[in-house]
Structures are given as C-alpha cells and as structure tokens.
Amino acid sequence: MKLTKSQQNTLKVFAILLLIVVGSILRIYGLSNQSLWYDEIVTWSISNKSSLGEVWNEISNENRPPLHQILYFFVIKFLGDNEFALRLPSAIFGILSILLIYLLALKLFSFKEAILSSAFMTFFWAPIYYSQEARDYSLLIMLTIAAVYLWVEIHDREHLSEKIKLLNLFVFALLLALLAYTHYFGLFFDGLLFFGTILLFWKNRKVNYKVLLSYLIAVILYIPWLKGLIFQASKLQNFWIKKPTISSVYDVIFYLYATEPVLFYIIIAFLLFSFVQLIYTLFKKVQPEQNIHFLNADLLLWLWFLLPIIIIFIQSLLTKSLFLERYFLICLPAAYILLSRAILNLPLNRYIRYAIATIMILYISFDLFYLQDYYNKPVKKTQIREATEFLIANYKITPDAIIIGFSIDVELINDSFHYYFIQKNSPLRLDYFMSTLRKLKDLEQYIESRHPMHIWLIYADVEPPESLITLLKVKYKYIHGKYLYKSGALLFKQK
C-alpha cells in the first residue's frame, strides 16, 4: 500500500528523531568513563577563574581563540567542574550536529542523502569521540555545518534573484564570527567561504552588497580579539606539529571516517567512483539531481572536503606546519554527505543501494561496539585520574613521602594532577615538578635537601626516562606502583 504524503512526512520526522535519540544516548552514555586528559584539564584550568576578564587574559597567552573558554567559564559556574559537566556541552553540540547535517543534506539533495548522512554522524567514531571531550572540536563541527547551510541558502536566493532575508544575513555573520572565535581553523574556513562568495560574484558579474555586509559584520565582531590573534601568531614559531608527507593526507582522510581498515578501503572506492561521476557531469554538462541552483552541489562538497587539506598541506610544507588530523574536522560533514551521495548514486537497483547503506551503518556500529568496544574498554585518554586515585589510596602508608610529578612540561604535570587532587577532596599536592626540560641535577639537589624516607613519582603523557629512574635508585629502591595508559604512579623507599 502506497503511503500518503502526510504519512511519508511523519515517517521522515520519526526517522530523524530516532537518530537524534540514539545519537544522544551514544554521546551522553559513558561521558565520564575516562579520565580527562591534559587538553581537557587545560580547558578547566583556563576557565576556572573568578571573572571573565581573568579568562580573557589567560587565554591570550595560549594558542587558541577565546569563545570555548568563555563558554566554559559559565559551565563551571552553573553546572560544576566534574568530568560529566565539563563534557556535556560537547555532547549537546554533537547531538545538534546530527540534526544540522540532516538539514544541510536535505537542502542540497533529498531525504535519502539527509537521513544517511545523519546516520553516519550518529554512528561514526570521530563525532562521538569529540562529543565526549571537553574541547572545542564538537562546537567547531556544529558551527561549520550551520555556516555552510546559511551560505548555501543565501547564495541560492541570490542566484534566483529572490529577496534575501536580513535575519539570515545577520545570523550568517554571527556564525562566521563564532567560527573564528572557536578555532583558528574556523577562521580559515570563514576565509574559504568568503573566497567562494567572491568567485560566485565574479562568475555572475554582480555583487549584492547585503551578502558582503555579513562578512563585514563578522570582521567587526572579531575586532576585540585582533590583539590576541596577533600576539598568538607571533608565538607560532614554537608550534610543535611535524611537517606533513603524502601519507599524512591518507591519515587525515582515515581519521575523518575513523573505522575498521577494510571498510575504509570500501569507502575510498565509493568516493573515487563518486569523484569520477562528478568529473563526467562537469565535462558533459549533465544536470545533477539537487535542490540548489547556483552551483553543482557535489562539486561544493568535494571542494569543502579537499580544499582545506590541500591548502594546509602546501602551507605546512612552505612555512610552520599546521597539519594535524583533528584540525580537519571542519571537513567531516562534507565527508559524510559525500559518502551518502556516493552510495545512493551507485549504478545499481535502488533496493541494493539501500541494502548497501544499511549494511554499512550496521558495520560501523559493529566496529564501534564490538571491534573497538568503545564503551567498555576505550582507553584512549591519558589515565591521570586512575594514577591520582592510586597515589591517594596508598599515600597513607607513606605520610612522610614527597611527590614528584613528571611530564613533558611543568604546567602539564601541575594542572593535571592538581585537578584530580581537588576532585578527590585530597589535601595532597605535587612537591616538585620535573619535566623533560629540567635538569636531573636540580631534582637531585631537591631530594638531598628534603631527604625523605619515601618518594612518589607520578607521571602523565610521557614515561619517565631511564636516567630519572636510575637517579632515584641510587639511594632508593622501588617498592610498588601502577602503570597505566600514558600515566602511572611509582613508590620508592630509602635503602
């Protein structure tokens, strides 16, 4: 029996609501399972201040824009600073991304692409992972989708010579500013959108000043941060990212789909076929099935997917490298819509295409729940919490001990364990901060001055070098300890 249009619409609404509910469960469940790792604790450390002015001044000395930290100032103030509260905003942004990618794919193509793209956003590992991390990437993904949606809406109306809603222009300007304030790759993406606008105007030989007004408003809104941007840019020479290679491009694409290798190669095959289809339609001037009129929607997605990777790859070879997998999460929505488009455009019977899409979603879920066992043993974050808990539980037998913290830098080790000492209501604190940059001689002199019976060595993100262990073993013997993922706590007693 054929469904009426009303019944079809009801089923469509039910489908997207079901994905949002499932996506919400996948993002909120286990939100505090893992320890905060250093970058998340930095979020807490910067935002855990008594005023917004302090947060603003603190973030100016970092290498990121201020929006996420300002948001977390209010999160800590009103929700608290435990792991669940700190990660909840990212989960909310991740849930909203499921709806937004649906709306964007629906605007570009049809319900089929929209619901499949949302399913990918729901079940793929990467958006779930960043929805459970107290960092700015989930917000960045959400804002990127919203900005592209309005960019398409505005330019499609412009192409059809329809009246552009002023509200859309102001919301678009606000989204551009929020993107720039969230992450510097958001600012970079703003530049790509502006460049796309200029190209479209050049192609049509006309300029609607109202559209350009959006970019001007965004620039004005960004002026308060220009001083911070300039200062942080001046410190870029100390950035730590390695120069990319061709394999780095493969790593980025793998990271965006973040799934089992065999399925990834199948995905690549689908994408290559889709790319060939795009080239064919462009050269043969075939009119694609889409809902926008000013540009080939498949071309738009491919440019969104590839241009950031290509531009940053070249830039990183010529100057200081900024080529890091997670920075390209701005490309993730395009990657998922392209994949849905590739599957649904296969030259096969439609029921076979639907079966392939269903099998892929089931396999992605199988990879998440079984192969990765994401929610039961997903040790992907430095186990700072577990190391701290072990030290606190065993410190009572060594009340005279000093606690030496070790990591790649002093701030990392101090902030990391300081957070968990506070969370566990422990009066303990690190007595000495040992980093890879500090001299062992200084530590030796400190131990000589204190002459403790016991020494606790607690570390995070990097294992203590053999030279440090050897130094301790000159006058102390190893008693016991706990070795964890990228972290640990070791007890030494005087010989």
N, C-alpha and C positions, 0 to 999 in steps of 0.2 A: 504494500500500500504506500502510495506516494504521500510524503508529509506535506502539509500546507506550509506556506512561507512563515507563518507565525510559529508553527511547531519547529521548523528548522532554526529560526532565530532563538527559540527557547533552548534548543539543544546546543547551539553555539555558545550561548551565555553560560549554560551549565558546564560545558567543556572547559572554558577558560577559568570559571570559578573553581572547578575541581583541581586544575593545575595550580592555581593560586593557593588553595588549601594544602595540597600535597607539598608544594614548594615552601610554604610557611612551616610545615612540620619538619621538613628536611633542614631548614635553616635554624629553627629555634631549638629543636631537639639536640641535646649534647652541646649546647652553646658554651658551657663552662667545663666540658670534659677535659680539655687540655690546658696546660699552664699558659699564661701569657708569655710570649717571647719578647725579646728586647724591644723591638719597634713598637709593640703594643704598650709596653711599660713606658716608653718614651711619650706616647700619647697621654698616658695618665700623668706622668711627671710634669709635662709642659702645661697641661690644663688644670692640674690640681693646685690652683692658685687662689688667692683671696679676691682678686679683681680681674676684669678683662684687660685692663692696662698691663698688668703683670704678664698675662698670657701673650699679649701682643709683643711686648718687649722680649719675652723668652723665645718666641717663635722666630723673631727677627734674626736670632743667632743660629738658627737651624738651616736646613736646605729645602724648606717646603713653604707653601703659602699658608695663610692663617685660618681659612674657613673651618676646616675639620677640627682644629684645636679650639676654636671659639665654640663650636657646637658641643664639644666635649666638656667645656667649662660648665655648661648648663646641664649636661648629662650627669656629671659628677655631683653637681649641686642638688639636683632634684631626684635622680634615680640611684645615686650611690656610685661606688667605685669598685665593686666586686666584678669578677670576670663576666657574669651574665649581663650586668648593667652596662659594662663597657662595650660589649659586643652586640647588644640589642639594636642600636641604630643601624649597624651594618646589615643585620638580618632584615630589618624593615626596608632598607634601600634595595636589598636583594629581592625581596618579595615584590616591591613595586616594579622592579626591572622586568619581572615575568609579565606583568600587565602591559608595560610600556613597549616591550618588544613585540607583543601581540598587536598593539595598536599601530606600530610603525609598519610591520609586515602586512597588516591589513590595508593600510593606506597605500603601500607600494604595489601589492599583488591581490591576494584573495584570502579567504578564511583558511584554506588549506595550508598555505605558507605561514599564516599567522599562528595557527594552533601548533604546528610542528616546530616553529621557532621558539615558541613559549615552552614547549616540552623540552627542547634542548636546554633552554635557560633553567628549567626546573631540575633536570637530572644530571647535567654535566658536572664534573667535579669542580672545575675552576670557579664558577659563580657561587657554588655552595661554600667552598673554602673561604672565599673572600667575604661572604656574607656572615662568616663566623670569626671574623678577625677585626679587632679594634683599630683599623686603619682606614685610609681614605679611598680605597680602590672600589668598594661597593658603591659608594656615593658617586665616584667618577663614572662608573659604568652607567648608573641610572641617569645622571645628568647628560651624558653623551647621547643616549637614546632619545631623551626628551628634546635635546637641542636639534638633532637631525630631523625629528618628527616635525618640529616647527619650521625648520629650514625648508623642508620639502613643501609643507603647507603654504608658506609664504611665496615661494618661487612658482609653485603650480598656479596659484591665483594670479600672480603677476603675468605668467605666460598666457593665461586665458583672459587677460585684461579684466579680471574681476576685482572688486574692491577688497583690499587687504584690511583685515580688522586691526585697528590700532592696538587692541588688547594683545593680539598675537605678537605684534612688533615689540611691545614693551616686555611681554613675558619672554620672548626670544632674547632680548637684550639682557634681561635678568639672568637667564640661563647661561649666556655667554660669560657674564661676569662671575657667576657661581662656579662655572667650569674653571675659569682662570684662578679663582681663589681656592679651589680644591687641590689642584695638582698642576705642575708646570707642563705636563703633557696635555692637560685640559686647555691651558693657554695655547699650546701648539695646535691643538685641534681647532680652537677658535680661528687661528690663522688659516687653517685649511678651509674652513667654512667660508671665511671672507674671500679667500682666493677663488673658491668656487663661485661665489656671488659675482665677483668681478668678471670671471670668464663668461658667465651666462649673460651678463650685461653687454659685454663686448660682442658676443655672438648675435644678440638681438638688436644691437646698436641703440639701446635705450637704457636710461637709468631712472629708476623710481627712487627718488630721494628718501622716501619713507623707509625703504629697506635699509639703505645705508645709515639711516638715523639709528637703527638698532645697534649697529656696530659702534657708532659714536657714543651712544648712551653707555654701552658696555665699557668703553675706554674711560669715560668719565667716572664710572663706578669703580674702576680699577686704580684710579689715581692715588687713593690713600695708601696703596701697597707698593707704589713705584719705588720708593726709597728702600723698602725691604728687598724688593726684587733686585735692584742694582747692587745692594750690599751682598746678597747671597750669590749673585752671579760672579762677584769679584772673588769668591772663595772656590769657584768651580775647579780651579787647577788642582785642588786637593781631592777631587772626586775619585772614587776607588774602582769604578767599573772598567773591566778589561776591554781591549779593542775587539770588535766582532770579527768573525770569519763567516764563510758561506754556511758552515754548519750551524752558526748562531741563528740564521734565518729559519732553518729547519726547526731548531729548538723552540723558537717563538711560536711557530705555527702548531707544533706539537703541544706546546703549553696552553694555547687557547682552547684546543679540543681536549687536552689532558685526559686521555683514555688509554685503553689497552692497545698495544702496538699494532696488532693485526687489524683491529677496527680502524685505527688511524690511517693505515695504508688504503683501506677501502674508502674512507672519507676523502683522502687525497685523490683517488681515482675518480670519484664522483665530481670533485671540484674541477679537476682537469677537463673532464667531459663538459662540464658547465662552462668553463672558460672557452673551450673550442666552440660551443654553441653561441656564446656571446660574439666572438670574432666573426662567425658566419653571419649572424643577424646584422652586425655593423656593416660588413662589406656588401652583403646582399640587400641591405636596407629593408630587412624584414621587420614588420611592426610587431613588437613583443606584446604578450598579454600582461597588461599592467594598468594601474589606476592613476598614474601621473602622466603628464603630457609634455613637460619641458625637457626631459632627459630620459634616456634609457635607464630604467631602474636597476637592471643587472649591472650596467656599467658603473652606476653610482655606488653600488655595493662593493664592486671589485676595487674601485678607487679608494673607498673607505677602508677596505681590508688591507690593500697592498701599499698605498702611498706612504702612510706613516712608517711602515717597516723599511721601505726603500730610502726615504729621505733621512731617517735617523741612522740607517746603516752607512750611508755616504758621509753624513756629518760626523759620525763616530770615527770613521777612518781618517777624516781630514783634521779633526780637532779632538777635544776631550770626549771620550766615549760616554754616551748616554744610553747605550744599547743593553737594556735589561728586560727579561721576559715580561715581568709584571707591569712594566710601563705601557706595554702594548695591549692592555686590557681595554683601551679605547677602541680597539679593532674587534673585540669579542662579539658585540651584537651583529656586526656585519658578517662575521664568520658563521654565526648560527643561522642567519637568514639566508646566506648563500648556500649553506648545506641543505636547508629545507628546499630551497629553489632547485638545487641540483637534483635532489631525489625526485621531486614532483615533476621534473621536466625530462626524466628518463624516457626514451622511446619504447615504452612498454605499456601493456594494458594497465589502466588506472588502478585496478584492484591489486595488481602485482606491485605497483608503486606504493600503494597504501600498506601492503604487506611488508615491503622493504622498510618503510618508515617505522612501522610498528616494531619490527624485529630489531631495528637499530635502537629505538628507545628502550626496549627490553634488555638489550645487550649492554647499553650504557648503565642501566640500573643494576644489572648483574655485576658489572665491573665495580660500581660504587659500593654495593652491599656485600658482595662475596669476594671478588678478586682483591680489592683494596681493604675490605672490611672496615670501611671508613669510620663507623660509629663505635666499633668495639676496640680496635687496636690501631688507632690512627696517629701513631706517634710521629708527628710532622713538625712539632714546635718544641723548642728547647725546654727541657723539663726543669725549669727553675723552681717551680712550686714544689715538686717532689724532692728536689735536693734540699730546699729550705726546710721542709717538713721533717726530713730525716735528721738534719742537724739539730733542729729544735727538740725532737723526741729523744735524742741521745746526749744532748748537752748537759743534762742534769747529772750525769756521771763524771763530767769534766768541768766543774764550775770555775776552775781556775784557768781554763783554756783561753787562748786568743784566737780570733777568727780572721783568717787571711782570705781575701777574695781575689780570684784571678780571672781575667778575661782579656780581650784584645784592647780594651781601653778602660780607664778608670771610671768614667761616667757610666758605662755599661754595667760593670760589676756592682757599682754602688746603687744605682737606681733599681736594678733587677732584684737584688735580694732585700733592699730596703722596703720595696713594695710588699713583698711576701712576709717579712717580719711584722709589718704593720697589719696586714690582713689576718695573720695568725695571732694577733694580740701578744706578740713576744717582745720583751724588752731588749732582746739581742740586737746587736748591730755589728757590722764589719769593723775590725780594729785596724786593718791595714789593707790598702788597695794595691794589688800587684797586677800590672798589665805587661803586655809583650814589649812595651816601650821603656819600662822602668828597669833599672839595673838590679841584678841579683845582690850586688854588694850592699845596696840600700836596705834590702829586706834582711840580709844577714846582720847588719848593724842594729836593725829594729828588734830582731829576735834576741840579740845579745843584751839589749837594753831592758827587755821585759823578762827574759829568762823564764818562760812559762814551763809548767810541767807538761801541758798538753797543747797541741796546735791543731786547729781545724782548718783544712784547706777546702774551700768551696769554689767551684768554677762554673762558668757558663760560656757557651758558644765556641770555645776552643779548649782542648785538653791542655793541662799544664805540661810544659816541656820537661824532658828528662833531666835537664840541668837544674830545674827547680826542685824536682823530687830528690835528686842527688844531694842538693844543698841541705834539705831537711833531714835526710837520712844520715848525715854526718853525726848529728847529736841526738836524733830522734828515730824511733822505729815505728813502722806502720802498724796500726792496731786493726782497724777495720774501716769500711766505707761503703758507699753506694755509687755505682757507676750507672749513669742514666743517659738518655739521648741528649748529646751535646751539653751535658751538665753532670755534676757529681759532688759528693761531699766526702772527704777523707780525714781520718783521725790519726794523729801521730802522738806518741808519748816519749818523754825524755828517757834516754838509755840509762 
